[in-house]
Amino acid sequence: MTVTFDQVRELADRLAPGDRQRLATYLAQTTAAVRDTGEPAEAFRRRNLQAWQKLLEFHAALAADYPQADVAAQLDRDRQERDALLRGASES
């Protein structure tokens, strides 16, 4: 079974913001290891620059959507909210 780029992109869009960031980091690291693609150097540089610009735009959008980067604090808030909901449900 061959997975298409569109399928991968669709799945990436479904990821939680933290997982998206991990995916972007992974892709940046693995593509940085690519040395020779067989395409002319200028085309490669232009494509590479476009990819980095898209990555930076993605990071900026992620930071704008989730300004509180403190994941541990968010988890604590989520747990407290869940516990309060569970306590409320058990009291009814």
Helices and strands as residue ranges (DSSP letters): H 5-14, H 17-32, H 41-65, H 71-91
